[in-house]
């Protein structure tokens, strides 16, 4: 697995052995970022990668000019893998790591900027997207009009809190990608 484009373009990411993590493929990640670029200025963004696994989505955002990314995963091994990838990319200062269940995030701390770009790519078929989005809202993690990329299994019956509007959705093989925007409060 490699970073597609930007500062870290072509650099490889460590991936786990086994099937505990399902990283977003290079092809789908490339398509996600091509679609994002048409509706969002990644340069200077404050990003968040929920269910980060290897951190590929967050590192792709950093590579393309995001200022900072918070990586969240409840699996210590996954978070350590993302931390190692940050170190290998020399992106330690642009990254923070939170060991947490994304559906039970603590509120955003004072001094931590609200996120204007987020990725939510939980394990498929566990209905974790809606509670994760609600946790982001309840914890005041998102800026008004934050853009989100939700990744689920093909055929997912889109279920999101009413504070989000759907911008578009695309299907890539067995993967459904839905782009959302947080409605101004």
N, C-alpha and C positions, 0 to 999 in steps of 0.2 A: 504494500500500500504506500502511495506517495502523495505529496502535496501537489496539486494540479498546476497552480499558477501563483505568481506574485513573488515576494521576497524569498520564500522557502520553496518555490516551485522546483519540482523534481526531487526534493529531499524525501527520504523514506521515513516512515513511521514504524516503530515496533508494533507488532500485533501479537495477540496471545495465541498460544497453542490451544487447540480444542474449540469448542463451540459455545463457550460461556458469553462471548461478546460477538455481536453481529455488526461489524463495521459497515458503514455506508460505502458502497463500491465507488471506485474512482469515477466511473461513468455517471452514476447518479449524482455524486457530489459535484462534478463538473456541470451537470445540467442545473442543479440547484443554484449554484453561484452565477451561472449565466442568466437565469431567471431573476435572481436577486438584484444583479447589477442594473437591470432595466427598471427597477422600481425603488431602489434604495442606494444611498451613498454609503458604502462600506468604510471608506476612509474616515478614520477618527471615531468609529463606532465603539460603543460599550457593548460587548457581546456576552452571551451566556450559553453554555453547552450542557443541557440536562441529559442525564443518562450518557455521559460523555464517552465511556468505554476507552478507546485509544485517544480520544480528543480530536479526531480527524476534522470534524466540522468546525470546531473552535479554532484549530490551527490553520485551517484554510482561510477563515475570516481574518485571523491575525496576519497571515501571509499576504492578504489582499488589502491590508491597510487598517484593519480595526485596531484601535488603541489598546484595548484590554479585553480579556475574556476570563470569566469565572467558569470553571469546570466543576460539575457536580455529578457525583455518582454515590450510590449507597454501598457498592462493592469496593472494599479497600484495595483489592488487587487491581481493579480497573482504574481507580484514582491514582494509584502508584504508577501504573503504566502511562497514564496521561502526564503525570509529573515527570517521568523519565523522558517522554517525548518532548516535553517543554524544555527540559535541560539539554537534550541532544540538539534541539533547534536553536538553543541560546535565546529562548523566549521566556525565561523564568520571571523577568521583571514585568512582563505583560500578562502574567497569568496568576490567578489565585485558584485554590482548590478547596472544595467543601465536601466533606464526607457526610452525605445526608440522603435520605429518601426524598426524592423531588416532590412527592405528594405531601410532605410534612416539613417543608422548608421553614426555617426560622425567619422572622422579619428582617428586612435589609437593615444593616447597621448604619448609624449616622456616619457620614463621611464616605460611604460607598455609593457611587453614582448609580442612578437607575439605568437599567439596560434598555437599549433601543434596538437590539437585534438578539433574537434567541432561537435556539434549536432544541426541539423536543423529539427525541428518537428513542422511545422506550422499547422494551421487549414487546414483540407483537402479541396480540390477542389477550392482553391482560387489562385492557381498558384503563390505562394509566394517564392518557393525555388530558382528559377533562379535569381530573383531580390535580394534576401537575399545573395546569393553567390556573386553576383556582388558587393554588398555593402561591403562585407568582403574584396574583392579584392581591390576595390577603396579606402578603408580606411586603407589598409596595415595591416590588422588584422592577417593575416595568415603567418606562417613560410613556407619556401619551403618544399614540401612533407608533409604538414599537412594532416592528415587523417580526413575525415568527414563522419558522419552518417546522411543520409537524410531519413526522414520518411514521407511517403505519402500514399494516398489511393491506394488500389490494382488497377492495370491497369493504373497507372500514366504513361503517355508518357514522359519518362525521358528527361528533358530539362534543361541542365546546361551549364554554360559558358565553352568555349574551354580550359580554364586554368586548368580544372579538368579532370582527367581520372577516368573512372569507374573501380573499382576493382572487385566488384561482387554485385549481388542483390539477395535478398531472399524475399519470400512472406510468411506472417504469417496471415492466415485468411483474413481479410479485409485490412491488412497493408502491404505495400511494403517498404522494407528497402534497401537502396542503399548505398554502401560504396564507397567513392571517395578519391582521393589523388590530392592535388594541385601539378601541374607540376612545376618543378624548373623554375624560371624566368631567 
